[in-house]
Amino acid sequence: MLSAPASQSFFLFGPRGTGKTAWLRDRFPAAPSFDLLDSATYTELLASPRRLEDRIPAKYRGWIVIDEIQRVPELLNEVHRLIEARGLKFVMTGSSARKLRARGVNLLAGRALTRHMHPLTAAEMGGDFDLARAVRFGTLPFACTTDQPREYLASYVSTYLREEVQQEGLTRNLAAFGRFLESASFSQGSVLNMSAVARECGVHGKVAEAYFGILEDLMIAVRIPVFARRAKRRLVAHPKFYFFDAGVFGAIRPKGPLDSAEESAGVALETLVLQQLRALNDYGRLGYGLHYWRTASGDEVDFVLYGERGMHAFEIKSGSRVRAEDFRGLRRLQEDYPEARCYLLYAGTRRWHDQGVEVLPLAEALPGLAKLL
């Protein structure tokens, strides 16, 4: 679970819909708050960032909340000044990193920490965690609580993603970007072939690369690099691609008679595990680098976490039975990295140990994943 720094200003980054605002209201209920999605507040502070100080009581020394700070990057200069001059503490949320990276985050280097918020984890949901529902609809808070998750996710994709791109001025061709989103969904969980995606959505390769960059800047997608440290075999070079949430992926992915439901569900399950790993790594500040492993001959392990705490390899299987060939990628990785702790997570109910591999049911493993790391 996300925890706030005790006494130092910090940025809280995360995609829209992950619950940043609700978390802030719960943790800092009495803090003066400035929501830059509110048109009046946005217009006032955009016109004159110095007005921020005017709206903070003169003797106040507590926390200040600024929601969606990327909408007025110039405020960072004023935040910097107020931290230095008045000793104020700020928590600043953001759902896009592009403008901040380009226009001022470095001004706060050493004065503001960085935290990330992700969709809900199985541990946070406790007894409410439903594996089948999480695979189908993801774990964005509202998707977990509404009785119409399909409609919510469709709205999230059609309204938020395209509106956010339009508001940020990231592309003038929203129709091409919409085609790109659908095309990118077929790369979910796969080694990324940039030229193939560009051909499918009818844009130049450099445009497709820019679109992938937009998804990462909006924190709605991530590219996972191959683990190549002290490699003993020839490995692939390209990263794997994932949308950040299984439900959002499912809402973007086209469905029809030519689309395999089983294939989509398997990738969604892999995405759900990735969500959990990313969140636990960030919330616990565990420091792992997140990778996958794939040889040129096709042996693959879905996720490899590497850091000071050790090396962990995870293979994800959607079937309720485990076959001998399901161990192939982990066995090859064990030959090259005997120090790795290896796990095979599957949809069955029995757990056991098989020649250095812990075989765990997903419904049991995901709520207790933090203990494995």
N, C-alpha and C positions, 0 to 999 in steps of 0.2 A: 504494500500500500504506500502511496506517495506520502512523504513527510516534508514539512516545511523547514528550512533553515531556522535556527533559533533566533538569530539576531542580525543576519546579513541580507541585504537586498538580493532578489533573484528574479530571473526570467522563468516563466512557466510556459513551455512550448507544447503544442499538441494540435491535432486536427480539430476542426469544429465538431461539436457533438460528443466529445469525450468527457465533458463534465467539468471543465476548468472553472467556469463561472460559479457553478453550484458548490464546488469544492472551496473556492475562495470565500463565498458567503458563509460557509460553515466554519472555516478556520479563522476568518477575520471579519466577524459580523459588525464590529463597530468602526472599521476603518473607512475613512473617506474614499469613495470609489468613483472612478471616471471611466465610463463605458464609451469607447470610441465608435461603437456601432450605433450609438444614439446620435442622430443627425445634428441636434443642437450642440451637444458636447463636442462632437467632431468639428463642426464649423468654427466654434469659438476657439478651440485650442489650435486648430490649423492656422487660423488667422493670426494668433499671437500665443505661442507656447508659454510666454511669461505669465499668462493668466492662470497657469496651474498653481503658482504660489499664492495668488490672490484668493483662491478657493480653498486653501488649507489654513485652518486657524493658526494665528501667529504663535501661540505657545504649544501647539501640538507637536509631539515627539514620537508618535507611534507609527504604525504601518499605513502606507498609502497603496491603494490598488488602482492599476491602470489596465483596463481590459482592451485587448487587440491593439497593442502598442505599435504594430507595424503600419497602422493606418496613418499615424503622424510621427514618422521617425525623428523629426526635429525635436520632439519632446525629450529625446534622450540627452540632449545638451542641458536642458533645464533640470532633468532628473539628476544628472551628474553634479550640477551646481548645488542643488538642494541637499544631496547626500553630503557634500563637502561643507556647505555653509551652515546647515541646520541639523545635520546628523539624522535626517529622516531615513526611513527604511521603506523601500518600494518592492512590491511584487507586481511584475508586468507580464501579462499573458500575450501570447502571439500564436496565430495559426498559419503564419507565413514567415519564412526566414529571408526571403529575397531582399526586400527593401531594407531590413535591419542590417543584413550583412553588407549591403552596398553603402549604407549611409549612417553608420554610427555606433554599432554595438561595441566596437573596440574602444570607444570613449569610456566605457564602463569596465574595462578589463581590470580585474582584481577587486572591483567594487560590487559586482553582482554575480552570483552563482547562476548555474543553469540547471533547471529540472525539466523533465518531460512527462507528459500525461498520455496514457494509452487507453484503449478500450478496457473494460473491466476484465480482471483476471478471475479464474475459477476460484481462487482462494478468497477474493473479495466477495464473490457471490455466495460462497458457503453452500448451504443446503438448497439455494435457489439455482445452482448451476445445473443446467440440462445440456448434456453433450450434443444430442441430436439437434436441439434448437440453436445452440451456439454455432454449430457447423453450418446450419442453414441460414441463420440471420445475424451471425456475428455477436459481438458483445458491447456495442455502443449502448450506453445506459438506457436511452429511450427505446431502442430496439429490443432491449431485454424486458421492458415493463409494459409496452403498448400491446394491445390485443390485435393490432394491425401492423406488424413489423414489415411486411412486404411493401405496404403503401408508404410507410415512413422511409424505408431505404430507397424506394423509387424517387421520392421527393428529394431526399438527401442528394442523390446523384444528379437529378435533372435541375434542381434549384441551386443547391449550394455549390456544387463543383463548377458548374458553368457560370454562375453569378460571381463566384469568387475570382475565377479566371478573368471575367470581364471587368470586375472592379479593380483588380490589380493591373489591368491593362497589359496582360501577359501575352495575348495574341489577338489579332484583329479578325481572324477567321475561326469563329466559334463552331461552324459546321465541320470544318476539317478537324478541329480538336475533338468534337463529339465522335467522329469516325475513329479518331486515334484512340480514344478511351476504349471503345469496343474492341479494336484490334489489339490493344495492349492487354486486354483481359485474357486473350488466348495465349499470352506469354506468361501468365501467372504460374509461378513455381517452375518455370523452364529457364534454360540457359538463353539469355537474351540475344536474339538475332535482329539487330537494329535495321538492317537493310530489308529484311522480310516484313517487318512491321511497317516500314515506310512504304513499301510497295502495296501492302494491303489497304492502307488508308489513303493512298494516292498523294503522298507528300515527298519532298526531297529528304534524303537521309539526315541532313543537318537540321531540318525542321523537326523530324522525329526525335532527334537527340535533344533539341531544345524543349520539346513537349515532355520528354521524360524528366528533364531538369525541372520543369514546372511542377510536375507531380511530386517530386522530392522536396521542392521548396515549400509546397503547400502541406507537406508532411503526410500525404495520403498514399505514398508509395515509397518503396525502398529497394535498392539493389544490393544483393548479398554477394560479396566477392568469394572466389574460390580459395580454399585453404591450401597454401603452397609452401609453407615453412618447411625447409629441409626436405623438399619433395624427392622421393625415390622413384617415382613413375612420371610419365608424361601426362600432364593434366590439361584440361580445357582452360581457356584464358578468360572467357567472358563471364560476367556476373549473372545471377538469377534475379528475376524480377517478381515483386509481390505488391499488390495493394495492401494497405495497412490493416484491413479488417475483412474477415470472411464474408460478412453480410454485404458490405459495400462491393466487394468483388462479385458476389452473386448477383447483385442488382445491376452491375455494369455488363456482366457477361450475357451475350445474346442467348436465347433459348429457342429451340425449334427441333424439327425432326432430324436434322443433320448433326445435332449437338448431343453428345453422350452425357446423360445425367450422372452416371457413375464416375466418369472422368472428372466432371466438374466438382462432384462431392469429395473425391479424393484430394483434389487440389485445395478445396476449401478447408478440409481437415488439417492439411499441412499448414495452411495460412493461420488457422486457429492456434496451432502449437507455436508458430513463429510469434504471434501476438503475445502469447504468454511469456516466451523467452525474452523478448525485447523489454516487456514491462518489468519483469522481475530483475533483469540485469540493471535497468535504470533505477527502479525504486530502491533496490538493495545496494546500489552503487558498487556492483560486483566487479566491474572493470573488464568483463569479457569482450573480446572481439568476436563478432558473429559471422560465420562463414558457412559454406557448403563444401563438399569434396567430390570431385568427379574426375576420373581418369579418362584419357583419350580412348580407351577401349570400352568405356561405358559403365564402369563400376562407380556407384554413387552413394553418398551418405547425405541425407537431407540437410542436417545442421551440425556444425562443429563450433563449439565455444572454446576459445583459447584465451588464457590469461594467467595471472599470478596464482589464482586458486586452482589451476589445473586445466585439463583438457577433457571435454565432454562431447560425445558424438551421439546424435539422435537420428534414428530411422523411424519414419512414420508409415504405418500401414492401416488402411481403412477396413480390411477384412477382419472377420471375427476368428479366423484361424490363421496360424502362422505356418508357412511352408519353409522348407529348407533353403530355397532360393532367396527368401526374404532376408537372410543373413549375409548374402554375398558381399554387399558393399561394406558392411561392418567388418567382415572377416578380412577383406583386403586392407582396410584402414588399420586394423589391429596389427597386421604384418609390418606395416610401415611405422606405426605409432603404438607400440605395446603399452605405453603409459596412459593411453586414452581410456576413459571410463565410457563404456558403450551401452546404449539403451535402445531397445526396440519397443515402440509404443504401438499398440494395436487395439482393435475394437472389441476384443474378447473380454473374458472375465477372470482368467487364471493368470497368475504370475509365477515365474520361475527363472532360474539362472541357467544359461546355456553357453558353456565354454567362454566365459568372460563377458557375456552379454546379458544384461538384465532385461527380461521380457516383462513388460508392465501393461496392464489394461489402461487405456486412455482415461476412462472415467475415474480411475483411482489416481493415476499419475499426475494429471493436470492440477487438481487441487493441492497436491503435495509437491509440486515441481520445485519450489524454492529449496526444499530439503536436499534435493539431488545436486543443486548447484553450490 
